[in-house]
């Protein structure tokens, strides 16, 4: 949505507000414990973001404990941050990725290192809520010294939450084309893993809690919104590419919907929307029904990303048995081991055990 006029932004924001209001009404939502405005681009709305934030604050029973907005560092301004703070946003998430210019240019990231420092200073000055940043390891031209420098620099701005990701390459992306054409080279898998572990060690030494596979938080600063997601509680999403999942605990099933990623298609859906969510008539919206078996596996997959594991009470209510009753051998085998560092191995054992039970039944 870069380089678009104010009229188009107004249409987009009004459509998004209509979308949110419709979801709340059709799903009979009575409580909104957390809000996450993401996608990396909310800050390009600049002062127009106030229209959306005010509309959210006017929703019935709107009093989220955590209210997050994600932003590209390059596009934040003091005015934007002041508006966010004034409208109740208490958590800001910035995609820093790295300060190393060679690595940034290799993955087509805008903004130089000095500009990132300025933006973080701006955030510290104008935004007094929790500050979260994203960093990436395994980038081209990256080494341990660069990773440690990235962490040292973000910590100097009183960051309370860091998402530390290892680079993944998607087909069709410019970076993937560069690699295929040998115009860009990545660290090998062993070095990439070592770089991530170097970053993890530095964050642990700084007193951060490794509370999710890729997330680290200062004491009491975990992302409440993401914890709800990992523990498979209801969430609704509005906007292009947004998805939501509504659970039926009695039948251990769920409905998942996803809006198209194309903005024009999304706007047309909202403009023409006569869909009756309750009857399942979801025209032009991708929907998926999650049965008990799918939901069980996804609950384990998502739940064990989180250090505390799945919500045990919710799990038993939803599936009729405890986690210990479903995968006792796996839990015994992994007792005392770090599931976050070796999640794929743990899940392989868990799903194998479920498959054996299913075959026996």
VMD Tcl script that draws the C-alpha trace (Angstrom):
set ca {
  {0.00 0.00 0.00}
  {2.94 2.31 -0.54}
  {2.40 5.44 -2.66}
  {-1.41 5.37 -2.51}
  {-3.63 8.40 -2.11}
  {-5.61 9.37 0.98}
  {-8.95 8.44 -0.60}
  {-7.79 4.86 -1.19}
  {-6.46 4.60 2.35}
  {-9.83 5.81 3.66}
  {-11.63 3.13 1.63}
  {-9.26 0.49 2.95}
  {-9.59 1.53 6.60}
  {-13.40 1.80 6.42}
  {-13.57 -1.66 4.83}
  {-11.34 -3.08 7.54}
  {-13.53 -1.55 10.27}
  {-16.65 -2.99 8.61}
  {-14.92 -6.38 8.41}
  {-14.04 -6.33 12.12}
  {-17.54 -5.29 13.17}
  {-19.04 -8.06 11.03}
  {-16.80 -10.73 12.51}
  {-17.61 -9.67 16.07}
  {-21.33 -9.76 15.35}
  {-21.39 -13.02 13.39}
  {-19.18 -14.93 15.82}
  {-20.90 -13.36 18.85}
  {-17.62 -12.21 20.36}
  {-18.08 -10.89 23.91}
  {-14.46 -10.39 24.95}
  {-11.33 -9.14 23.17}
  {-8.38 -9.99 25.45}
  {-5.66 -9.06 22.94}
  {-5.25 -7.25 19.63}
  {-2.44 -7.50 17.09}
  {-2.33 -5.13 14.12}
  {0.30 -6.69 11.90}
  {1.50 -7.33 8.41}
  {4.47 -4.99 8.74}
  {2.73 -2.05 7.06}
  {0.35 -0.35 9.55}
  {2.84 2.50 9.88}
  {2.41 3.46 6.19}
  {-1.09 4.61 7.17}
  {0.65 7.33 9.23}
  {-1.89 9.71 10.84}
  {-4.76 7.76 9.23}
  {-4.11 4.95 11.71}
  {-6.03 7.06 14.24}
  {-9.30 6.33 12.40}
  {-8.80 2.58 12.82}
  {-7.63 2.79 16.42}
  {-10.55 5.00 17.44}
  {-13.00 2.60 15.80}
  {-11.49 -0.30 17.73}
  {-11.77 1.59 21.00}
  {-15.47 2.14 20.32}
  {-16.19 -1.59 20.06}
  {-18.33 -3.02 22.90}
  {-16.28 -4.27 25.87}
  {-13.02 -3.30 24.18}
  {-10.36 -3.44 26.88}
  {-7.52 -5.70 25.70}
  {-4.76 -6.37 28.17}
  {-2.29 -6.33 25.30}
  {-2.67 -4.08 22.24}
  {0.16 -4.55 19.71}
  {0.96 -2.77 16.48}
  {3.64 -3.98 14.09}
  {5.57 -1.49 11.98}
  {8.37 -1.15 9.49}
  {11.08 0.89 11.25}
  {11.65 2.99 8.12}
  {8.10 4.36 8.10}
  {7.47 5.19 11.77}
  {7.25 8.83 12.84}
  {6.84 10.62 16.13}
  {3.28 11.50 15.13}
  {2.44 7.88 14.35}
  {3.84 6.67 17.68}
  {2.08 9.42 19.63}
  {-1.26 8.48 18.05}
  {-0.72 4.80 18.87}
  {0.13 5.56 22.48}
  {-2.84 7.91 22.83}
  {-5.26 5.30 21.50}
  {-4.17 2.58 23.92}
  {-1.52 0.65 22.00}
  {0.86 -0.72 24.64}
  {3.18 -2.90 22.56}
  {5.21 -1.96 19.47}
  {6.88 -4.58 17.25}
  {9.60 -3.50 14.80}
  {11.19 -5.67 12.10}
  {14.88 -4.80 12.44}
  {16.26 -8.09 11.00}
  {19.93 -6.97 11.12}
  {22.09 -3.84 11.19}
  {24.67 -5.30 8.80}
  {24.36 -3.47 5.47}
  {25.71 -6.28 3.26}
  {23.15 -8.68 4.72}
  {20.33 -6.13 4.46}
  {21.04 -5.41 0.81}
  {21.29 -9.12 0.04}
  {17.71 -9.68 1.23}
  {16.36 -6.40 -0.18}
  {15.79 -4.67 3.16}
  {15.49 -0.89 3.12}
  {17.17 1.50 5.53}
  {20.79 1.65 6.62}
  {22.15 0.91 10.07}
  {22.32 4.53 11.23}
  {18.69 5.03 10.20}
  {17.66 1.98 12.24}
  {19.39 3.43 15.29}
  {17.49 6.68 14.75}
  {14.18 4.84 14.46}
  {14.78 2.86 17.62}
  {15.68 6.09 19.41}
  {12.45 7.59 18.10}
  {10.47 4.63 19.39}
  {12.12 4.95 22.81}
  {11.33 8.66 22.92}
  {7.70 8.63 21.78}
  {6.49 5.18 22.80}
  {6.55 4.17 26.47}
  {4.96 0.75 26.13}
  {6.68 -2.59 25.53}
  {9.11 -2.64 22.59}
  {9.63 -5.84 20.61}
  {12.00 -6.38 17.67}
  {12.58 -9.13 15.09}
  {16.10 -10.30 14.26}
  {17.18 -12.89 11.69}
  {20.21 -15.18 11.67}
  {21.55 -17.22 8.76}
  {21.59 -14.20 6.43}
  {24.17 -13.78 3.66}
  {27.49 -12.31 4.82}
  {26.59 -12.92 8.46}
  {28.94 -14.25 11.13}
  {28.85 -14.65 14.90}
  {30.29 -11.19 15.51}
  {27.52 -9.59 13.44}
  {24.80 -11.53 15.27}
  {26.19 -10.52 18.65}
  {26.45 -6.90 17.53}
  {22.81 -6.92 16.37}
  {21.68 -8.14 19.78}
  {23.90 -5.68 21.65}
  {22.52 -2.76 19.65}
  {18.84 -3.59 20.10}
  {19.30 -4.24 23.82}
  {20.73 -0.73 24.23}
  {17.24 0.62 23.43}
  {15.49 -1.12 26.35}
  {13.87 -3.73 24.15}
  {11.75 -6.12 26.24}
  {11.01 -8.81 23.64}
  {13.05 -10.27 20.78}
  {11.94 -12.70 18.09}
  {15.06 -14.46 16.81}
  {14.36 -16.26 13.54}
  {16.56 -18.37 11.32}
  {16.27 -17.36 7.67}
  {13.98 -19.47 5.50}
  {14.01 -19.23 1.70}
  {10.69 -19.32 -0.17}
  {10.40 -20.25 -3.82}
  {9.82 -17.36 -6.18}
  {11.34 -14.70 -3.92}
  {14.10 -12.39 -5.19}
  {16.53 -13.91 -2.69}
  {15.79 -17.40 -3.98}
  {16.51 -16.24 -7.53}
  {19.81 -14.68 -6.44}
  {20.88 -17.93 -4.81}
  {19.93 -19.99 -7.88}
  {21.90 -17.60 -10.08}
  {24.83 -17.76 -7.65}
  {24.62 -14.03 -7.02}
  {24.16 -14.57 -3.32}
  {25.48 -17.15 -0.90}
  {24.07 -18.25 2.42}
  {25.83 -19.81 5.39}
  {25.65 -23.60 5.23}
  {23.20 -25.36 7.54}
  {25.79 -26.03 10.23}
  {26.94 -22.40 10.35}
  {23.35 -21.14 10.19}
  {22.40 -23.27 13.21}
  {25.52 -22.08 15.02}
  {24.64 -18.43 14.39}
  {21.16 -18.88 15.83}
  {22.53 -20.65 18.90}
  {25.05 -17.82 19.33}
  {22.18 -15.36 19.38}
  {20.22 -17.51 21.79}
  {23.17 -17.71 24.15}
  {23.60 -13.94 24.13}
  {19.93 -13.39 24.94}
  {20.00 -15.91 27.77}
  {23.11 -14.20 29.17}
  {21.19 -10.90 29.04}
  {18.48 -12.40 31.25}
  {15.89 -13.09 28.55}
  {13.61 -16.10 28.87}
  {13.50 -18.46 25.88}
  {9.76 -19.00 26.23}
  {8.89 -20.08 22.66}
  {10.82 -21.66 19.80}
  {11.84 -18.31 18.30}
  {10.86 -15.84 21.03}
  {12.68 -14.39 24.01}
  {11.31 -12.03 26.62}
  {12.44 -10.01 29.59}
  {10.70 -10.94 32.84}
  {6.92 -10.73 32.43}
  {7.09 -9.34 28.86}
  {5.94 -12.36 26.88}
  {3.53 -11.76 24.01}
  {0.08 -12.55 25.44}
  {-1.50 -12.47 22.00}
  {0.89 -15.07 20.62}
  {0.51 -17.28 23.68}
  {-3.23 -17.45 22.96}
  {-2.41 -18.45 19.40}
  {0.08 -21.14 20.45}
  {-2.37 -22.53 22.96}
  {-5.08 -22.75 20.29}
  {-7.63 -20.36 21.74}
  {-10.15 -18.58 19.49}
  {-8.82 -15.82 17.28}
  {-10.33 -13.77 14.48}
  {-8.42 -12.01 11.75}
  {-9.50 -9.19 9.46}
  {-7.82 -7.75 6.38}
  {-5.96 -9.13 3.34}
  {-4.28 -12.50 4.05}
  {-5.78 -12.54 7.55}
  {-7.11 -15.78 8.94}
  {-9.11 -16.74 11.98}
  {-9.98 -19.96 13.78}
  {-13.13 -20.50 15.79}
  {-13.28 -23.62 17.96}
  {-16.19 -25.80 18.99}
  {-14.90 -27.42 22.17}
  {-17.85 -29.78 22.50}
  {-17.18 -31.47 19.15}
  {-13.40 -30.92 19.16}
  {-13.61 -29.22 15.77}
  {-12.88 -25.80 14.33}
  {-13.61 -23.51 11.41}
  {-10.65 -21.71 9.86}
  {-11.09 -18.95 7.29}
  {-8.61 -16.90 5.28}
  {-9.13 -13.74 3.26}
  {-7.33 -13.34 -0.11}
  {-3.94 -11.64 -0.03}
  {-4.84 -9.32 -2.90}
  {-6.07 -5.99 -1.53}
  {-8.47 -5.33 -4.41}
  {-10.08 -8.76 -4.04}
  {-10.37 -8.23 -0.31}
  {-12.03 -4.81 -0.73}
  {-14.53 -6.29 -3.21}
  {-15.45 -9.05 -0.76}
  {-16.12 -6.54 2.01}
  {-18.06 -4.23 -0.32}
  {-20.26 -7.04 -1.66}
  {-20.33 -9.13 1.48}
  {-23.73 -10.68 2.02}
  {-22.19 -13.82 3.49}
  {-23.98 -15.47 6.36}
  {-21.18 -16.81 8.54}
  {-23.55 -18.80 10.70}
  {-24.87 -20.83 7.78}
  {-21.38 -21.33 6.38}
  {-22.08 -19.43 3.16}
  {-18.63 -17.90 2.85}
  {-18.42 -16.64 -0.72}
  {-14.89 -15.94 -2.01}
  {-13.36 -16.68 1.38}
  {-11.15 -19.73 1.78}
  {-12.48 -21.95 4.59}
  {-11.23 -25.13 6.16}
  {-12.92 -27.51 8.59}
  {-10.58 -28.96 11.20}
  {-11.80 -32.29 12.54}
  {-10.76 -33.80 15.86}
  {-7.69 -35.61 14.50}
  {-6.35 -32.54 12.69}
  {-7.09 -30.29 15.65}
  {-5.41 -32.69 18.09}
  {-2.19 -32.74 16.10}
  {-2.22 -29.00 15.55}
  {-2.81 -28.44 19.27}
  {0.32 -30.45 20.05}
  {2.33 -28.83 17.26}
  {1.44 -25.30 18.33}
  {1.23 -25.91 22.06}
  {4.71 -27.36 22.43}
  {6.21 -24.37 20.63}
  {5.47 -22.64 23.93}
  {7.74 -23.36 26.90}
  {4.77 -24.09 29.19}
  {3.18 -26.40 26.63}
  {-0.49 -26.60 25.64}
  {-3.22 -25.33 27.95}
  {-3.85 -28.60 29.82}
  {-7.37 -27.79 30.99}
  {-8.48 -26.63 27.57}
  {-6.85 -29.66 25.94}
  {-8.68 -32.11 28.22}
  {-11.98 -30.28 27.80}
  {-11.63 -30.30 24.03}
  {-10.38 -33.86 23.50}
  {-11.73 -35.76 26.49}
  {-8.33 -37.01 27.65}
  {-5.15 -35.46 29.01}
  {-1.99 -34.96 26.97}
  {-0.36 -37.61 29.16}
  {-3.04 -40.10 28.13}
  {-2.54 -39.40 24.43}
  {1.27 -39.50 24.21}
  {2.62 -41.09 27.45}
  {5.62 -42.80 25.79}
  {6.74 -39.64 24.02}
  {6.50 -37.55 27.17}
  {8.49 -40.15 29.12}
  {11.17 -40.33 26.41}
  {11.54 -36.53 26.34}
  {11.34 -35.98 30.07}
  {14.00 -33.47 31.09}
  {15.01 -32.71 27.49}
  {14.73 -29.34 25.78}
  {11.67 -29.62 23.53}
  {12.08 -26.08 22.17}
  {15.49 -26.79 20.67}
  {14.48 -30.16 19.26}
  {10.78 -29.62 18.58}
  {10.73 -31.50 15.27}
  {12.08 -34.64 16.92}
  {9.57 -34.41 19.75}
  {6.65 -33.93 17.37}
  {7.81 -36.80 15.19}
  {7.66 -39.11 18.21}
  {4.31 -37.68 19.34}
  {2.64 -38.07 15.96}
  {4.08 -41.57 15.52}
  {2.55 -42.54 18.86}
  {-0.81 -41.10 17.81}
  {-0.63 -43.04 14.52}
  {0.01 -46.30 16.37}
  {-2.94 -45.67 18.66}
  {-5.14 -44.92 15.65}
  {-4.05 -48.15 13.93}
  {-4.71 -50.14 17.11}
  {-8.21 -48.64 17.38}
}
mol new
graphics top color blue
foreach p $ca { graphics top sphere $p radius 0.5 }
foreach p [lrange $ca 0 end-1] q [lrange $ca 1 end] { graphics top cylinder $p $q radius 0.2 }
display resetview
